[in-house]
Structure formats: C-alpha cells, structure tokens
C-alpha cells in the first residue's frame, strides 16, 4: 500500500468522526434554541428514561402529529443526540432542510426503494449512533390502522442493535404535560443468519404491539 493510500485511509475515519461531532454540535444547538419555546407551550413528561441505552439503538415511536420528533428528543434529553429519518419533502424545504441535515436528519423517499436512505441508516447505527424512525411510516390518526413497516426491524437485524419502543401521548395538550413512555430495549429474534420477509413482518408487528402497550402506563 502506497503512502498516499495509507494517508487517505487514515484520514477517512478522522473525517467521519469530525462530521459526527459537527452533527452533535448542531443537534445540541437546535435543542437549546427550540426547547424553551416548546417546553413553554407543550411541556414533556418522560417515563422510563432509565431504559435508554448508551450505545446505538433504533428508536421507534408511534406517530400522530408532525411535532412527534420533538416530543421524543425532549423526552430523551440533551444527553442523547440522535439521527432521524424524515420524509424527503421536509428535507427539500429551504433553510429548514439544511439545518436539519446538519443536525443528522436525512430524507427518505417513501414512494420508492430508497437505497441511499437505507445505507445512511445502516451507517448511522454501525457508527454507534441512535436512529429515530417511525415504524408506522406515516402519521396515524385515531381509529386508523396502518400496517407496520419493516424498516426498523431490518436495520436492527442487519446491525445487531436493539429496538427501543416509545409511546407518545396522542392527544397533545397545550400548556400541560404531554407524556412520552420509553420502553425497554430488546433484540429482535429470527431463526437464520438473516430474517426472512415473513420474520421481518412479524418483528415489525411485535414492535408496534410493544409500542402501543406502553400507552397503558398513562391511562
């Protein structure tokens, strides 16, 4: 291996670490800027914060409002920066998309097989970071039923990181505490070296069942 190649190989991890540090810095900056206003109008009460693992995890909440990512982030607290998967339309918004991308948010085209988003998600987890994504894939209103998407199950199975079910109180209230319940992390199980399509679907269904079961803690 030439000295030039060695230098490039040695530089890549350093550049990756620098990029992650910049994302964490922007995450913390936005947290500090947004939290006082959000906390004033929509204060968050967290249950189960002791279940948050120090290492990587796929954070999987239910999804009823556009503000749900903020509820999760503020329930976890300033100590736990996370990356998030968002629909591609949000990332195309001027300024907002740029700021979010600098804080570790990346877009996914839900109408297509977005391999770039898949590779980004896998890299995030392999780098040791937390990934926030909604297993329902879209906002679900009361009374609606949506099939669980298999993305979170696939990412956890491919990387060996745990799934972390989270329940966000669906009926949000202004100027009153809104509860977020953080469940216990767990490893999805499957028979072979890789899960089959049927096993992935079963894992996804089980994940959503665990998410909604957490809601019993605030009824």
N, C-alpha and C positions, 0 to 999 in steps of 0.2 A: 504493500500500500504506500503510495507516494505521500510526501509530507503535506502537500496541498490537500489531498483527500482526507488525511488524518485531521487537518485543521478544520475542514468543513464538517466532518463527523463530530468533532469535539464541540464545535460551535452550535450545532443543532439543538442539543439538549439545553444549553445555556439560553438560546433564543426562545425555546419553548417555555422555560421557567420564567424568563423575563415577561413574556406575553401573558402568562398566568398571573403574575404579580400585578401587571397593569390592569387586568380584568378585575382582580380582587380589589385593587385601589379604587377603580371606578364604581364597583359594586358598593363599597363602603361609603364612597362619596354620595352616591344617589340615595343610599339608605339614610344617611344623616340629613340630607336635604328633604326627602319626602316624608320620613317618619313623623316629625312633629305635626304636620298638617293632617296626615292620615290618622294619626293617633287621636287628634282632636275630634275629628268627625266620625271615625269608625275604629274605636279602640279595640284591640285584640287581646283576648284571654287565651293563653296556651295551656293545654293539659297534655302531660306526657313528654315534656321536653327532655326528661332524663333518658328517653328511648333513642334520642338522636345519636347515631354512631359518629365517631370521629373521622372515619375514613369515607370512602366513596359509597354512594347508595343511589338507587333510583327512587326519588320522592314522588309518590303517586296520590294526589288528592282527587276528590270529586270536584265537579266543575259546574257552577250555576251562574256566576257573574263574571264580567270582564275583569273585575278587581281581585279575583281569587289569587293570582300570583303574589299580590301584595300581602294578603292575609297570611299566606304560607311563609313568606320571607320574614315578616314581622313576628310571627309566632315562633320561628326558629331563633331569631335574634341576630344581632350584629356579628356574633362569633362565627356564624356558619354561612360563609358565602356559597352561592350555588349558581350553576349554569341553568338555563331554561330553554326549552323548545317552545317556539311560538309559531303561529301561522304566518306564512310568508308575507301576507298583506300588511301585517304590523311592521315588519322589518323594512318595508318599502316606504314607510311614512318619512317625510323629510325631517331631519334632526332627531326625531324620536327613535327611528330605526337605527340611526348612527350611534346614539347614546346607549341604546340597549345592546347593540353589538359589542361596544367597548366594555360593557359590564358582563359579557359572557352569554347573552341571549342570541340564539340563532334561529333562522327560519326553516320551516318545513312546508313543502307543497303537498297538502293533504289530498289533492286531486291526482297525484301521480306517485310512482315509486321513486321517492326522492333519496337516491343512494348517497348523495352528498350529506344530507342531514343524518342519515344512518351512520355514516363514517364519523361524522362530527360527534355524535352522541357516544359512540363506542370509544373514541379517543378521550373524551372528557372523563369517562369512567376509568379507563385504563391509566389516565394520568393521576387518578386518586381524588377527583373532584365529585361533588354531588350534582346530580341531574334532576331537575324538576320537569315533570311532564304529566299531562292529564290522561289517564288510561281510557277515558271515555272519548277522547279525541275532539270533543266539542262541548259547548255549553248544553246542559241538560236541564230543562225546566221541570217543575213539579208535575208528576203524573206521566212524564215521558219515560220511555225505555230505550236505551241505546246499548247495542252490543259492545262488549269490552274489546278494545283494540289490543293487538298482541305485541305492540312495540316495546312496552316496558318489560314484558316477560322475555322477549328476545334479547334485549340489552343486558338484563340481569343474567340470563343463561349464558350468553356469549362471554361475559366478562367475569362472572363469578361473584359479583357484588350483590348485596341484599336488596330486596324490595322493601320500601318503607311506606305502608299505608297511612294516609292522612285524611281526616274528615273535617270539612269546613262547614260551619253552620250555614244552611242555605238561605234562611230568612234573615238577611242582614238588617241591622238596625242602626240608625244614626244616633250618635251621642250616647250609645250604650254598648257594653262589651259584646263583641262577637267572638264566639268560641271556635278554636281550632284544636282538634284532638289528634295527637301524634301517636300512632300505634307502635308496636314493636317490630323491628326489622326482622326479616326472615329470608331464608334461601329457598327459591323455588326448586321443586324436585321433579325429575324426569328419569326415565329408565335408561336410555342410552347415553352415548357421549354427547349427542346433541338432541334437543327435544324435537319431536315430530310436530307437524302443523296442528294436529289434534291436541297434543300435550300443551303447546303454546296457548291454544284457545282455552283449555281447562285452567291453566295457570292464570290467564287474564280474568276469567270468570271468578276464580277463587280470590284474586286480588280485589276485585270490585266488591265482593261479598265482605271481605275483611274491612274495606274502607267504610262501607255503609253500616257495618256492625259497630263501628266506633261511635256512630251517631247516638247510640243508646246511652252513652255516658253524659249526654247533655239534655236528655228529655226529662 
